């Protein structure tokens, strides 16, 4: 029998220069923009008289196509502005890392 134990590779470590910034979550801006666009569309549709042949629901749905689209567009523009500002405020830092390697199939311990 062989009492040889497999050699486990040593972890590698070091430091690396990284950029740290607070980036906005763009989908959140798009969803909120669409919601605000729908609310503004509802308010504007309710302020004006409704054609009795069409009704409020279909009229609101038609104008919501434009209101929600405009809200998403404004949310995207706002997200890009906030993202640009976060890039300007980014800071550089040193980060430590450790890379561990698992033993390969030829280095596994024998079964007992």
Residue frames as qw, qx, qy, qz and C-alpha x, y, z in Angstrom:
[[0.000, 0.889, 0.458, 0.000, 0.00, 0.00, 0.00],
 [0.399, 0.360, -0.010, 0.843, 1.10, 3.50, -0.68],
 [0.277, -0.704, -0.477, 0.446, 0.78, 6.13, 2.03],
 [0.272, 0.059, 0.214, 0.936, 1.49, 8.95, -0.42],
 [0.144, 0.720, 0.504, -0.455, -0.88, 11.85, 0.12],
 [0.467, 0.652, 0.372, 0.468, -1.81, 13.92, -2.91],
 [0.341, -0.146, -0.087, 0.925, -0.19, 17.29, -3.14],
 [0.093, 0.852, 0.507, -0.091, -2.72, 20.10, -2.68],
 [0.436, 0.478, 0.099, 0.756, -1.70, 23.21, -4.63],
 [0.260, -0.398, -0.369, 0.799, -1.05, 26.34, -2.60],
 [0.214, 0.869, 0.445, -0.046, -3.48, 29.22, -3.09],
 [0.446, 0.261, 0.124, 0.847, -2.17, 32.16, -5.08],
 [0.146, -0.856, -0.407, 0.282, -2.71, 35.63, -3.70],
 [0.414, 0.130, 0.158, 0.887, -1.93, 39.19, -4.66],
 [0.094, 0.657, 0.340, -0.667, -3.32, 42.66, -5.04],
 [0.330, 0.415, 0.596, 0.603, -4.94, 44.35, -7.98],
 [0.055, 0.205, 0.090, -0.973, -5.98, 47.94, -8.73],
 [0.073, 0.527, 0.826, 0.188, -9.79, 48.21, -9.13],
 [0.126, -0.230, -0.090, -0.961, -12.29, 51.01, -9.75],
 [0.078, -0.435, -0.833, 0.334, -15.15, 51.33, -7.25],
 [0.196, -0.078, -0.123, -0.970, -18.34, 53.26, -8.06],
 [0.362, 0.336, 0.725, -0.480, -22.03, 53.24, -7.22],
 [0.089, -0.030, -0.669, -0.737, -23.79, 52.47, -10.49],
 [0.562, 0.084, 0.244, -0.786, -27.56, 52.98, -10.81],
 [0.398, 0.180, 0.899, 0.028, -29.92, 50.09, -11.50],
 [0.146, 0.124, -0.426, -0.884, -31.16, 51.07, -14.95],
 [0.249, -0.356, -0.840, -0.324, -34.22, 48.73, -15.05],
 [0.188, -0.574, -0.620, 0.502, -35.55, 50.42, -11.91],
 [0.024, 0.399, -0.071, -0.914, -35.37, 53.82, -13.65],
 [0.204, -0.041, -0.702, -0.681, -37.21, 52.40, -16.68],
 [0.261, -0.453, -0.852, 0.000, -39.99, 50.82, -14.59],
 [0.135, -0.587, -0.430, 0.673, -40.51, 53.91, -12.44],
 [0.053, 0.273, -0.309, -0.909, -40.48, 56.12, -15.56],
 [0.236, -0.221, -0.800, -0.505, -43.15, 53.96, -17.19],
 [0.249, -0.550, -0.751, 0.267, -45.26, 54.07, -14.02],
 [0.071, -0.518, -0.171, 0.835, -45.00, 57.84, -13.76],
 [0.119, 0.093, -0.549, -0.822, -45.89, 58.11, -17.45],
 [0.248, -0.397, -0.853, -0.233, -49.01, 55.99, -16.89],
 [0.201, -0.604, -0.571, 0.519, -50.08, 58.09, -13.88],
 [0.005, -0.406, 0.108, 0.907, -49.58, 61.36, -15.76],
 [0.174, -0.095, -0.730, -0.654, -51.52, 59.94, -18.71],
 [0.224, -0.519, -0.822, 0.071, -54.38, 58.94, -16.40],
 [0.126, -0.594, -0.341, 0.718, -54.53, 62.40, -14.84],
 [0.061, 0.292, -0.347, -0.889, -54.43, 64.18, -18.19],
 [0.194, -0.238, -0.833, -0.459, -57.09, 61.88, -19.65],
 [0.214, -0.585, -0.738, 0.260, -59.35, 62.49, -16.64],
 [0.105, -0.452, -0.145, 0.874, -58.99, 66.31, -16.91],
 [0.220, 0.189, -0.428, -0.856, -60.56, 66.56, -20.36],
 [0.739, 0.159, 0.263, -0.599, -64.07, 65.57, -21.44],
 [0.359, -0.116, 0.906, 0.193, -64.47, 62.01, -22.74],
 [0.445, 0.125, -0.515, -0.722, -66.19, 61.16, -26.03],
 [0.703, -0.078, 0.491, -0.508, -69.25, 59.06, -25.07],
 [0.876, 0.369, -0.189, -0.246, -68.86, 56.90, -28.18],
 [0.544, 0.478, -0.641, 0.253, -65.33, 55.87, -27.17],
 [0.798, -0.561, -0.221, -0.023, -65.38, 55.81, -23.36],
 [0.275, -0.884, 0.373, -0.066, -62.72, 56.51, -20.78],
 [0.818, -0.299, 0.471, 0.142, -60.98, 53.09, -20.77],
 [0.775, 0.402, 0.311, 0.376, -60.12, 52.87, -24.47],
 [0.203, 0.936, -0.051, 0.283, -59.15, 56.55, -24.54],
 [0.484, -0.776, 0.405, -0.022, -56.82, 56.09, -21.58],
 [0.859, -0.080, 0.444, 0.243, -55.32, 52.93, -23.11],
 [0.629, 0.674, 0.170, 0.347, -54.63, 54.73, -26.39],
 [0.039, 0.927, -0.216, 0.304, -52.94, 57.70, -24.72],
 [0.735, -0.579, 0.351, 0.033, -51.10, 55.38, -22.30],
 [0.877, 0.284, 0.165, 0.350, -49.17, 54.02, -25.27],
 [0.372, 0.743, -0.090, 0.549, -47.61, 57.44, -25.67],
 [0.403, -0.821, 0.204, -0.349, -47.41, 58.34, -21.96],
 [0.893, -0.364, 0.241, 0.106, -45.71, 55.13, -20.85],
 [0.792, 0.380, 0.086, 0.470, -43.27, 55.31, -23.77],
 [0.135, 0.826, -0.135, 0.530, -42.38, 58.91, -22.93],
 [0.626, -0.713, 0.231, -0.213, -41.96, 57.99, -19.24],
 [0.937, -0.109, 0.188, 0.273, -39.63, 55.09, -20.05],
 [0.594, 0.597, 0.011, 0.539, -37.62, 57.34, -22.37],
 [0.140, -0.850, 0.200, -0.466, -37.25, 60.02, -19.69],
 [0.821, -0.520, 0.229, -0.046, -36.32, 57.36, -17.12],
 [0.892, 0.175, 0.108, 0.403, -33.61, 56.03, -19.46],
 [0.332, 0.747, -0.096, 0.569, -32.20, 59.53, -20.01],
 [0.457, -0.787, 0.230, -0.344, -32.17, 60.15, -16.25],
 [0.934, -0.276, 0.187, 0.124, -30.45, 56.79, -15.65],
 [0.755, 0.413, 0.017, 0.510, -27.75, 57.61, -18.21],
 [0.024, 0.831, -0.174, 0.527, -27.14, 61.01, -16.57],
 [0.690, -0.644, 0.264, -0.198, -26.84, 59.40, -13.12],
 [0.954, 0.012, 0.132, 0.268, -24.55, 56.70, -14.55],
 [0.526, 0.646, -0.090, 0.545, -22.30, 59.33, -16.12],
 [0.260, -0.816, 0.257, -0.448, -22.07, 61.18, -12.80],
 [0.876, -0.428, 0.222, -0.029, -21.19, 57.96, -10.98],
 [0.856, 0.295, 0.008, 0.425, -18.32, 57.38, -13.43],
 [0.210, 0.772, -0.187, 0.570, -16.98, 60.85, -12.62],
 [0.492, -0.690, 0.331, -0.416, -17.08, 60.10, -8.88],
 [0.971, -0.003, -0.230, 0.063, -15.45, 56.67, -9.21],
 [0.317, -0.810, 0.488, -0.076, -12.53, 55.97, -6.91],
 [0.720, 0.373, -0.582, 0.059, -9.58, 53.67, -7.38],
 [0.647, -0.588, 0.397, -0.279, -8.58, 51.18, -4.68],
 [0.205, 0.409, -0.889, -0.005, -6.34, 48.18, -4.02],
 [0.880, -0.149, 0.039, -0.449, -8.12, 44.83, -3.77],
 [0.224, -0.425, 0.876, -0.033, -6.61, 41.62, -2.42],
 [0.853, 0.156, -0.217, -0.449, -7.46, 38.36, -4.13],
 [0.422, -0.347, 0.836, -0.056, -6.86, 34.68, -3.41],
 [0.730, 0.301, -0.414, -0.452, -7.10, 32.04, -6.15],
 [0.565, -0.292, 0.752, -0.174, -7.50, 28.48, -4.95],
 [0.546, 0.306, -0.650, -0.430, -7.11, 25.53, -7.28],
 [0.876, -0.186, 0.305, -0.325, -8.76, 22.19, -6.63],
 [0.370, -0.371, 0.815, 0.247, -6.71, 19.05, -7.11],
 [0.531, 0.321, -0.510, -0.596, -7.16, 17.45, -10.53],
 [0.938, -0.053, -0.104, -0.326, -8.46, 13.89, -11.11],
 [0.778, 0.267, -0.496, 0.279, -4.95, 12.41, -10.94],
 [0.153, 0.394, -0.547, 0.723, -4.33, 14.12, -7.61],
 [0.687, -0.448, -0.068, -0.568, -7.42, 12.87, -5.75],
 [0.311, -0.445, 0.780, -0.310, -6.80, 10.80, -2.62],
 [0.346, 0.026, -0.908, -0.236, -7.28, 7.05, -2.95],
 [0.700, -0.378, -0.167, -0.583, -10.54, 5.57, -1.71],
 [0.215, -0.403, 0.801, -0.387, -10.37, 3.64, 1.58]]
